[in-house]
Amino acid sequence: MKTPQVTDLSDANAKDALVGVNAKTAANLGAGWWDRRMDVDGVSRGTKGRRRLLAAKDTPSFYHAMSRTVGGEIFFDDVEKEALKTLIWKLARFCKIRVLTYAVMGNHFHVLLEIPDKEKITEQFSGPEGEERLLTHVGCLYSKSAVASLRSELKRLREQGRHSDAAAIVDSIITRMADLSRYMKEVKERFTRWYNKRRGRKGTLWMDRFKSVIVGDGEALRTMALYIDLNPVRAEIVKDPADYRWCGWGEALSGSRRAKRGTCRIMECAVDSWEQGKPEARTNYKAALESILDGERINTPSGDASPTPVAKSSDRRPKTTAESKAKPSSELRSLLLHRVRYFTDGAVIGSKRFVESIFEANRKQFPEGRSYSSQPFRDTKEPTRRGKTGLHSLKDLRIDIYRQ
């Protein structure tokens, strides 16, 4: 059963509920409070399954990650959506990960992330002043008392000559950064603890670990961002994602600088161009969304139209060349108005060359003799035919392209 929606987040009860999420983490003086331990392959202990595919080294990589509540039957109210949104941003800052866009829904969430190169993050905290920079950075997530406790512990270990133990602590903190698995694990764990305390419940909240898709840049990145921001439209909660408080586009239009920077990155504009009075990112991304919303309302795979069409605006100004180039193709526009497995189960999405490069980098994970390394998206109306979207996937989803 859906929980009642809280429409006024300025309500005193809502503010009280969010205190625990907004507060910085206090020190747990038990041994190892700083170390969110995981196995060396990036899979948390107790998690079964194959290793996650890895993107290319030495360059930032983009991932679409999503997770759903147990059975999809636990629904979040507005306060809980706000809490999850807060944690998505808060942990991204600590983990040195950039959130490009996201959508927090009633029983699941999506997030599009840019993961920096791990070695470059490690270099930031190397050298004589590196540890002090690290302790300052830790303060963005942990309280002053927690940072003081960590500083004291490092000093004590070195005075005892246990330099390797002190180095291990520092390494365990740095290891939590620029890592998709650790980021998602911490977001979900922290939210679960908060949610269970609020609801007076126990046990797991999430149905599985999480799903992720490696995304190429350019058109693939824009398409994935549009797909994520259109979640509340497909769910028929709003007619325009600009009206939804818990998605990246809605947050950007509300004035959030962090969300604006995400849109700029998606549209390959300077990350601060929005603030500098150059609205290319806003204008072009809006044009891409409008090109989708101005067509038929959600069509089912059988072609039946939803009874709530989106009216076209007769007074919109002509589109510029840049806006036209940012718009997805007609076939992609149709695809983006459905829940499509490519975007959650495709493993890798991008150009043919990009998908093949990821396959080669992870070849050991695939059976010998596999006959293909990438496949074009299937036609949305005739899944047995190859489509003309220009995008490829690592998985050949011949049937069940749509997820009901």
Buried (B, 14 or more C-beta within 10 A) or exposed (E): EEBEEBEEBEEEEBEEBBEEBEEBBEBEEEEEBBBBEBEEEBBBEEBEEEEBBBBBEEEBBBBBBBBBBEEEEBBBBBBBBBBBBBBBBBBBBBBBBBBBBBBBBBBBBBBBBBBBBBEEBBEBBEEEEBBEEBBEBBBEBBBEEBBBBBBEBBEEBEEEEEEEBBBEBBEBBBBBBBBBBBBBBBBBBBBBEBBBEBEEEEEEBBBEBBBBBBBBBEBBBBBBBBBBBBBBBBBEBBBBBBBBBBBBBBBBBEEBEBBBBBBBBBBBBBBEBBEEEBBBBBBBBBBBBBBBBEBBBBBEBEEEEBEEEBEEEEEEEEBEEEBEEBBBBEBBBBBBBBBBBBBBBBBBBBBBEBBBBBBEBBEEEEEEEEEEBBBBBBBBEEBEEEBEBBBBBBBEBEEEBBEE
